[in-house]
Amino acid sequence: MLQQTPLHQAHVQAGARMVDFGGWDMPLHYGSQLDEHRAVRAACGMFDVSHMRAVDLRGPAATAFLRRLLANDVDRIGPGKAIYSCMLAATGGVIDDLIVYREPAPGLPWRIVVNAATAAGDIAWMERVRGDEGFDIALAPRPDLALVAVQGPQARALAARAWPAFAAVLGGLRPFAGASVGAAFVARTGYTGEDGCEIMVPAAEAVTLWDALRAAGARPCGLGARDTLRLEAGMNLYGNDMDETVSPLESGLAWTVDLRPGRDFIGRTALERQQAAGGLRQLVGLKLLEKGVLRSHQRVLSPQGEGQTTSGTFSPTMSCAIALARVPAGVALGDTIEVEMRSGTSPALVVKPPFVRNGVALV
């Protein structure tokens, strides 16, 4: 039986098309994926992302544990700030990508948000590292919380109107920062390339929040629009653009790896060996120059060798097909390479993601 979020009935009542997403019954769209995509770019959309798992972390060794666990260094952020990182295996492969929020005030926990499909394995891995290496911490998964992402140029204004307690916080909240508001937690983060916030509330308050946001003007959006928005924004999807078989260095995520001296995080030795060996593949953007559809797992042909698309879609903002692709070293921005299609090959321009930011096409 598929798992359901606290907002499941609200989606059904709204006429959403529901689909199996990693074992969760989730809305794909509410009638028009294209209209939902455009609403986020032009105004405000909201997404139920309660299938993702928040995990609270407490204990005197919390900072040391996270500095060992993650490729990025949490010592770079202060109270209430957030950092994006990959959690690696010893081989350097990506177990998951996640966001960590540093405790906003003394006595409050760190908070980690992991992907839905990998949540059970992520928590088991964290517990294994905690036990094997003797860190004095406690991990507390939070299935009692619901998570709603509110995205778009009007997102923060509408969220403040819908839930007045957020108004004082949202006005001064900087990007990649979060704050507690009573039992709720609001962070200026997201997965669309637009401004906005992600709000965690007790599950019992999820429907009240959702209805208030909808009344304020936020449009419900499903997984379909979430995927086209994140790909336009050049954001990776775990299981497509990276997984445990590839490292962040070959996934366009080298910027999330902190290799400054003095910190031995899990996977560091493997990444340093990859760097020393050279010839690393790279994750690039592709813009199809002819009509056609780009999807994941299409073969890419270049003078430097073969590669493969990892994610692909039709961009509503750019009105053309776009993709992320893992290609050999030496393929350069501005090159034209070939993508294998059903009827032959089609040319694609190699570009640097993101494709779209704040509603504006960049390539």
C-alpha positions in Angstrom: 0.0 0.0 0.0 1.3 3.4 -0.9 2.2 5.9 1.8 0.2 9.1 2.1 1.2 12.6 3.3 -1.1 14.5 5.7 -2.3 16.5 2.7 -3.4 13.4 0.6 -7.1 14.0 1.0 -6.8 17.6 0.0 -5.1 16.6 -3.2 -7.8 14.0 -4.0 -10.5 16.5 -3.3 -8.8 19.0 -5.6 -8.9 16.5 -8.4 -5.2 15.9 -8.6 -3.9 13.1 -10.8 -2.2 10.9 -8.2 0.8 8.7 -9.0 3.2 6.3 -7.3 6.3 8.3 -6.5 8.9 6.2 -4.6 6.1 4.4 -2.7 4.1 7.5 -1.9 0.8 8.5 -3.5 1.6 12.0 -4.7 -0.1 14.5 -7.1 1.4 14.7 -10.6 -0.7 17.7 -11.5 -4.1 19.3 -10.8 -5.2 19.6 -14.5 -2.4 21.4 -16.3 1.3 20.8 -15.5 2.2 23.7 -17.9 -0.1 26.2 -16.1 1.4 25.1 -12.7 4.9 25.6 -14.1 4.1 29.1 -15.3 2.3 30.0 -12.1 5.6 29.4 -10.2 7.6 31.4 -12.6 5.2 34.4 -12.7 3.5 34.4 -9.3 3.4 31.6 -6.7 2.9 27.9 -6.6 3.0 25.5 -3.6 4.1 21.8 -3.4 3.4 19.1 -0.9 6.8 17.7 -0.1 5.9 16.0 3.1 7.2 12.7 1.7 10.7 14.1 2.4 12.0 13.3 5.8 13.2 15.8 8.4 15.7 14.4 11.0 16.7 16.3 14.1 20.2 16.0 15.5 21.2 16.8 19.1 24.3 16.2 21.2 27.7 17.6 22.1 29.3 15.9 19.1 26.7 17.1 16.5 29.0 19.5 14.7 31.9 16.9 14.7 29.5 14.2 13.4 28.3 16.3 10.5 31.8 17.4 9.6 32.7 13.7 9.3 29.5 12.7 7.6 29.2 15.3 4.8 31.4 16.5 1.9 30.5 20.1 2.6 31.6 21.7 5.9 28.9 22.8 8.3 31.5 24.9 10.1 31.0 27.4 7.3 27.5 28.4 8.5 26.3 30.1 11.6 23.1 29.6 13.7 19.9 29.4 11.6 21.8 29.1 8.3 21.5 26.2 5.9 24.0 24.3 3.8 23.5 21.9 0.8 25.8 18.9 0.7 26.2 15.3 -0.5 26.6 12.4 2.0 29.1 10.1 0.5 30.1 6.4 0.7 33.8 5.6 1.3 34.0 5.1 -2.5 33.1 8.7 -3.1 29.6 7.8 -4.5 26.6 9.9 -3.5 24.4 8.2 -0.9 22.1 11.2 -1.0 22.0 15.0 -1.3 20.5 16.9 1.5 20.1 20.2 3.3 21.3 20.8 6.9 20.0 23.7 9.0 22.2 24.7 11.9 20.5 25.0 15.3 18.8 28.5 15.2 19.3 29.0 18.9 20.9 27.2 21.9 19.0 24.1 23.0 17.4 23.6 19.6 18.5 20.8 17.3 20.2 20.7 14.0 17.8 19.7 11.3 18.6 17.5 8.2 16.1 17.1 5.3 16.7 14.0 3.1 15.1 12.7 0.0 12.0 10.5 0.4 13.1 7.5 -1.6 16.4 7.3 0.3 15.2 8.3 3.8 15.3 4.9 5.4 18.8 4.1 4.0 20.1 7.6 4.9 19.0 7.3 8.5 20.5 3.8 8.8 23.8 5.1 7.4 23.8 8.0 9.9 23.2 5.6 12.7 25.9 3.3 11.5 28.5 6.2 11.4 27.3 7.3 14.8 27.8 3.9 16.3 30.9 2.8 14.5 32.8 6.0 15.3 31.3 6.7 18.7 29.7 10.1 18.2 27.7 11.3 21.2 24.6 12.4 19.4 20.9 11.4 19.1 19.1 11.2 15.7 15.3 11.8 15.8 13.4 11.3 12.5 10.3 13.6 12.4 7.4 11.8 10.6 5.1 14.1 12.7 6.1 17.1 10.5 4.6 18.1 7.1 6.6 20.1 4.6 5.1 22.6 2.1 7.3 24.4 -0.5 6.0 27.8 -1.5 7.8 29.1 -4.6 7.7 32.1 -7.0 8.3 35.9 -7.0 5.2 36.4 -4.8 5.8 33.4 -2.5 7.1 35.1 0.6 4.4 37.8 0.5 1.6 35.2 0.1 3.0 33.0 2.8 3.1 36.0 5.2 -0.5 36.8 4.3 -1.7 33.2 4.7 0.1 32.7 8.1 0.6 36.1 9.8 3.0 34.7 12.3 5.5 34.2 9.5 5.4 37.8 8.4 8.0 39.2 10.8 10.4 36.3 10.0 10.0 36.2 6.2 10.7 39.9 5.7 14.2 39.7 6.9 15.1 36.1 6.2 18.1 35.7 3.9 18.5 33.0 1.3 19.5 29.6 2.8 18.4 30.6 6.3 15.7 29.3 8.5 13.8 30.2 11.7 11.4 28.7 14.2 8.0 30.2 14.5 6.3 28.5 17.4 6.0 24.8 16.4 6.6 25.7 12.8 9.9 26.1 11.0 10.3 28.3 7.9 13.3 28.4 5.6 14.2 30.5 2.5 15.1 27.5 0.4 13.6 25.7 -2.6 14.0 23.6 -5.7 12.7 25.8 -8.5 15.2 28.6 -9.2 12.7 31.1 -7.8 12.5 32.9 -4.5 10.3 31.3 -1.9 10.3 29.3 1.3 9.8 25.8 2.7 7.6 25.5 5.7 7.5 22.7 8.2 4.5 22.4 10.5 3.0 19.7 12.7 1.1 17.2 10.5 -2.1 18.2 12.3 -1.8 21.7 11.0 -0.9 20.8 7.4 -4.4 21.1 5.9 -4.9 24.5 7.7 -1.7 25.8 6.2 -2.4 24.5 2.7 -6.0 26.0 2.7 -4.7 29.3 3.9 -2.0 29.4 1.2 -4.5 28.6 -1.4 -6.9 31.3 -0.2 -4.0 33.8 -0.3 -3.4 33.0 -4.0 -0.8 30.2 -4.1 -1.5 27.6 -6.8 -1.3 23.9 -5.9 1.4 22.3 -8.1 2.4 18.6 -8.6 5.5 16.6 -9.3 5.4 17.3 -13.0 5.9 21.0 -12.7 8.4 20.5 -9.9 10.6 18.4 -12.3 10.4 20.9 -15.2 11.1 23.8 -12.8 14.1 22.1 -11.1 15.6 21.1 -14.5 15.3 24.6 -15.9 17.1 25.7 -12.7 19.9 23.2 -13.3 19.2 21.3 -10.1 20.2 17.7 -9.7 17.7 14.9 -9.0 19.0 12.0 -6.9 18.7 8.8 -8.9 19.0 10.6 -12.2 21.9 13.0 -12.1 23.8 11.4 -9.3 23.7 8.3 -7.2 26.1 6.0 -5.3 27.9 5.0 -8.6 29.2 8.5 -9.3 30.9 11.2 -7.2 29.9 14.8 -6.8 33.0 15.7 -8.9 31.3 14.1 -11.9 27.8 15.5 -11.1 28.3 19.2 -11.3 28.5 19.4 -7.5 32.2 20.0 -7.0 31.2 23.3 -5.4 29.6 21.4 -2.6 32.8 19.6 -1.7 35.1 21.3 0.8 38.6 19.9 0.5 40.3 22.4 2.7 43.0 20.8 4.9 42.2 19.4 8.4 38.9 17.6 7.9 38.7 13.9 7.1 35.1 13.4 5.8 33.8 10.1 4.6 34.7 9.7 0.9 37.5 12.3 0.9 40.3 9.9 0.0 38.4 8.6 -2.9 37.6 12.1 -4.3 41.3 13.1 -3.9 42.3 10.0 -5.9 39.8 10.9 -8.6 41.2 14.4 -8.8 44.7 13.2 -9.0 43.9 10.7 -11.8 42.3 13.4 -13.9 40.0 12.8 -16.9 36.8 13.3 -14.8 33.5 13.3 -16.7 31.5 16.5 -16.3 27.8 17.3 -16.0 26.7 19.9 -18.5 23.6 21.4 -19.9 22.2 20.7 -23.4 19.9 22.8 -25.4 18.4 20.9 -28.4 18.8 22.8 -31.6 16.1 21.0 -33.5 12.6 19.8 -32.6 12.5 16.8 -30.4 12.2 15.4 -26.9 15.1 14.9 -24.5 14.8 12.4 -21.7 17.2 10.6 -19.4 19.5 7.8 -20.7 19.9 9.1 -24.3 23.4 8.5 -25.8 25.4 11.6 -26.4 28.1 11.7 -29.1 31.1 14.1 -29.1 34.6 14.1 -30.6 35.9 13.3 -27.0 33.7 10.2 -26.7 30.3 9.1 -25.6 28.2 10.4 -22.8 24.6 10.1 -21.6 21.7 12.4 -20.7 20.8 12.1 -17.0 17.6 14.3 -17.0 15.7 15.8 -19.9 12.4 17.7 -20.5 10.7 20.3 -22.6 11.3 23.7 -21.1 8.1 25.7 -20.9 10.1 28.9 -20.3 12.5 28.4 -23.3 10.1 26.5 -25.6 12.7 23.9 -26.4 14.1 20.6 -25.1 16.8 20.8 -22.5 18.8 18.2 -20.6 21.6 17.6 -18.1 24.2 15.2 -19.5 27.3 13.5 -18.2 30.0 13.8 -20.9 33.8 13.2 -21.2 36.4 15.7 -20.1 37.3 18.1 -22.9 33.7 18.8 -24.1 33.5 22.6 -23.8 30.7 25.1 -23.3 29.6 26.3 -26.7 30.3 23.0 -28.4 27.7 21.4 -30.6 27.3 17.6 -30.0 24.9 15.0 -31.1 22.1 13.3 -29.1 20.9 9.9 -30.2 17.1 10.1 -30.9 14.7 7.4 -32.2 15.0 8.7 -35.8 18.8 9.3 -35.8 20.8 12.1 -34.1 20.0 15.7 -33.4 22.5 18.6 -32.6 22.5 20.1 -29.1 24.4 23.1 -27.8 26.5 22.5 -24.6 25.6 25.2 -22.1 26.2 25.9 -18.4 23.2 25.4 -16.1 21.0 27.0 -14.9 18.9 27.4 -18.0 16.4 29.7 -16.2 16.8 31.8 -13.0 14.1 34.0 -11.5 11.9 33.5 -14.5 14.5 34.6 -17.0 16.0 32.3 -19.7 19.8 32.4 -19.4 20.8 30.4 -22.5 
